[in-house]
Protein backbone atom coordinates (compact mmCIF):
# COMPACT_ATOMS: atom_id res chain seq x y z
CA UNK A 1 0.00 0.00 0.00
CA UNK A 2 1.12 3.47 -0.79
CA UNK A 3 1.32 6.37 1.54
CA UNK A 4 -1.63 8.66 0.95
CA UNK A 5 -3.92 10.91 2.88
CA UNK A 6 -6.15 8.02 3.83
CA UNK A 7 -3.32 6.39 5.70
CA UNK A 8 -2.33 9.55 7.61
CA UNK A 9 -3.10 9.46 11.32
CA UNK A 10 -3.82 12.53 13.46
CA UNK A 11 -3.94 16.17 12.48
CA UNK A 12 -1.35 18.07 10.56
CA UNK A 13 -0.24 21.56 11.54
CA UNK A 14 -2.43 23.00 8.78
CA UNK A 15 -5.50 21.14 10.09
CA UNK A 16 -4.84 22.44 13.61
CA UNK A 17 -4.41 26.05 12.40
CA UNK A 18 -7.62 25.90 10.36
CA UNK A 19 -9.52 24.49 13.36
CA UNK A 20 -8.15 27.17 15.70
CA UNK A 21 -9.05 29.91 13.19
CA UNK A 22 -12.60 28.58 12.91
CA UNK A 23 -12.94 28.50 16.71
CA UNK A 24 -11.52 32.03 16.95
CA UNK A 25 -14.03 33.35 14.42
CA UNK A 26 -16.92 31.70 16.28
CA UNK A 27 -15.75 33.17 19.59
CA UNK A 28 -15.34 36.60 17.96
CA UNK A 29 -18.95 36.51 16.80
CA UNK A 30 -20.63 34.85 19.80
CA UNK A 31 -19.06 36.76 22.71
CA UNK A 32 -20.07 40.29 21.58
CA UNK A 33 -23.63 39.07 20.94
CA UNK A 34 -23.75 37.44 24.37
CA UNK A 35 -22.48 40.63 26.02
CA UNK A 36 -25.14 42.72 24.22
CA UNK A 37 -27.90 40.32 25.27
CA UNK A 38 -26.64 40.49 28.87
CA UNK A 39 -26.66 44.30 28.86
CA UNK A 40 -30.14 44.35 27.29
CA UNK A 41 -31.42 42.08 30.06
CA UNK A 42 -29.83 44.25 32.76
CA UNK A 43 -31.35 47.39 31.22
CA UNK A 44 -34.80 45.78 31.14
CA UNK A 45 -34.42 44.74 34.79
CA UNK A 46 -33.28 48.27 35.69
CA UNK A 47 -36.34 49.83 34.02
CA UNK A 48 -38.63 47.39 35.82
CA UNK A 49 -36.91 48.00 39.16
CA UNK A 50 -37.16 51.78 38.83
CA UNK A 51 -40.82 51.53 37.83
CA UNK A 52 -41.62 49.29 40.83
CA UNK A 53 -39.82 51.57 43.28
CA UNK A 54 -41.43 54.73 41.87
CA UNK A 55 -44.89 53.15 42.00
CA UNK A 56 -44.28 52.09 45.62
CA UNK A 57 -43.20 55.64 46.52
CA UNK A 58 -46.39 57.07 44.97
CA UNK A 59 -48.56 54.56 46.85
CA UNK A 60 -46.77 55.34 50.11
CA UNK A 61 -47.21 59.10 49.52
CA UNK A 62 -50.94 58.69 48.77
CA UNK A 63 -51.60 56.66 51.90
CA UNK A 64 -49.30 58.50 54.34
CA UNK A 65 -49.30 62.12 53.06
CA UNK A 66 -45.50 62.11 52.98
CA UNK A 67 -42.61 60.54 51.11
CA UNK A 68 -40.89 57.56 52.71
CA UNK A 69 -37.81 58.56 54.68
CA UNK A 70 -35.73 55.95 52.86
CA UNK A 71 -36.13 53.13 50.39
CA UNK A 72 -35.72 50.77 53.33
CA UNK A 73 -39.01 52.06 54.72
CA UNK A 74 -40.77 50.70 51.63
CA UNK A 75 -39.28 47.26 52.22
CA UNK A 76 -39.97 47.18 55.97
CA UNK A 77 -43.51 48.61 56.16
CA UNK A 78 -46.69 46.89 55.09
CA UNK A 79 -49.85 48.31 53.58
CA UNK A 80 -53.37 47.02 54.13
CA UNK A 81 -55.48 47.33 50.97
CA UNK A 82 -58.99 46.10 50.18
CA UNK A 83 -59.12 43.52 47.40
CA UNK A 84 -61.85 41.88 45.37
CA UNK A 85 -61.12 38.23 44.88
CA UNK A 86 -63.85 36.56 42.89
CA UNK A 87 -67.46 37.71 42.98
CA UNK A 88 -68.50 36.06 46.24
CA UNK A 89 -68.37 38.65 49.02
CA UNK A 90 -70.51 36.68 51.47
CA UNK A 91 -67.51 35.96 53.69
CA UNK A 92 -66.87 39.67 54.15
CA UNK A 93 -64.23 42.01 52.82
CA UNK A 94 -60.85 40.72 51.76
CA UNK A 95 -57.67 42.67 52.44
CA UNK A 96 -54.15 42.37 51.14
CA UNK A 97 -51.46 42.84 53.75
CA UNK A 98 -48.30 43.31 51.71
CA UNK A 99 -45.09 45.29 51.81
CA UNK A 100 -44.97 48.48 49.77
CA UNK A 101 -42.01 47.02 47.91
CA UNK A 102 -40.69 43.50 47.80
CA UNK A 103 -36.93 43.48 48.26
CA UNK A 104 -35.32 43.02 44.90
CA UNK A 105 -31.56 42.79 45.30
CA UNK A 106 -29.84 44.05 48.46
CA UNK A 107 -26.22 44.71 49.28
CA UNK A 108 -24.52 43.45 52.45
CA UNK A 109 -25.93 46.41 54.41
CA UNK A 110 -29.52 45.79 53.27
CA UNK A 111 -29.69 48.63 50.73
CA UNK A 112 -31.42 48.21 47.38
CA UNK A 113 -29.13 47.67 44.41
CA UNK A 114 -30.00 47.75 40.72
CA UNK A 115 -29.51 45.07 38.06
CA UNK A 116 -25.92 46.24 37.55
CA UNK A 117 -25.15 45.83 41.26
CA UNK A 118 -25.03 49.57 42.04
CA UNK A 119 -27.03 51.41 44.69
CA UNK A 120 -30.21 53.31 44.00
CA UNK A 121 -30.09 56.92 45.18
CA UNK A 122 -33.17 58.38 46.81
CA UNK A 123 -34.11 61.97 47.68
CA UNK A 124 -36.81 61.81 50.38
CA UNK A 125 -37.64 65.52 50.03
CA UNK A 126 -38.94 65.21 46.47
CA UNK A 127 -39.44 61.44 46.44
CA UNK A 128 -37.13 60.84 43.47
CA UNK A 129 -35.22 57.61 42.97
CA UNK A 130 -32.39 57.08 40.49
CA UNK A 131 -29.70 54.54 39.83
CA UNK A 132 -26.08 55.27 40.53
CA UNK A 133 -24.99 53.18 37.53
CA UNK A 134 -22.95 55.37 35.22
CA UNK A 135 -24.85 56.26 32.05
CA UNK A 136 -28.28 55.43 33.47
CA UNK A 137 -28.73 58.24 36.00
CA UNK A 138 -31.42 60.01 33.97
CA UNK A 139 -33.68 56.98 33.63
N, C-alpha and C positions, 0 to 999 in steps of 0.2 A: 504494500500500500504506500501511496505517496503521501507527502506531507502537504496538507491543504488546510483550509480554514476549518473544515469540519473536524479535523483531528485536534485543533488547538484547544487547550484547556485553560480556563480562567480568562481574565480580562487583560487586554493590552493597555498600555498607557493612554492611547487614543480613546479607547472605550471609557476609561475612568474619567478622562477630561471632559468628554461629551456628557457623561452622566452628571458630573459635578456642575457643569454649565447649566444643564436642564434644571437641576435642583435649585441653583442660584437664581435662575429666572423665575421659577415658581415662588420662591421665597420673596423675591423682589416685588412680585405682583400681589401676593396674599397678605403680607404683613401690613402694608399701607392701608389696604381695604379693611383689615381687621381693626386697625387703630381708628379709622374713621367711624366704623360701626360702633366701637366702644365709646367714642366721644359723643356720637349721636344719642346713644342710650343714656349717657350721663347727663346730657343736656335735657333730654326728655324728663328724666327723673328730677332734675333741678327745677324745671318749670312746674312739674306736679307738686314738688315740695313747697315751693314758694306760694303756689295757689292755695294749698291746704293750710299753710300757716296764716296767710292773709285772710282767708275765710274764717279761720278760728279767731283771729284778732277782731274781725268785724262782729262775729257772734258774741264774743266776750264783751265788746263795747256796747252792743245793743242791750244786753242783759244786765250789765253792771254800771252803766253810765260812766265808764272810764276805760282807758286802755290798760291792758295787763302790765304789771310792773316789769316783767321779764318774760321771755319765751318759756322759761321753766314753769311759770304760773299756769300756762296753758296745758302743760303736761301733767301737772300735779292736781289741778282743780277739776271737779266734775260739774256737769250741767244736767239739770233735770228738765226734760222736754216731753210734752205730750206727744203721743204717737198713735196713729190709726193703723192697726194691724188687722186686716180682714174687715168684714162688714158687721160682725157680731160684736156689739158693745154691751151685751147683757151682763158680762162679768165686771163691768165698770171701766173706768178710764185706764189706759195703758201709758206708762211713762218710760222713757229711755233715760237711763242714768249712765252717762258716758263722759269721758274726759273731753275737754275742748279740743285737744289735739293728741292723737296717738303718737308716742315717741317714734320717730323715724330712725335716724342713726344718731348716736350720742358719742361724745368723746369720753375720755377717762374721767373727766370732772362732771359728767352728766349734762353737758351743753349740746344743743342741736348742731349737727354738722350736715353739710350738703352732700350731694352725690359725688363730688370731687374730694370729699374729706376735709373741707374747710368750714370754719364757723360761719353761722348766720350772724349778721349784725342787726340789732334791734334798737330803735329809738322809741322809748315809751312815751315821750311827750307827744309825738305826732302819730305813733302807732305804725311806723314804717319798718319793714323788714327787708333786708338785702343779703346777698351772699358776699362773702369776702374773697371768693375765687376771682383771680385776676381775669379781666375781660368780660365778666358777667355781672358786674356791680350795678348796671342800669336795668337789669331784668326785673 
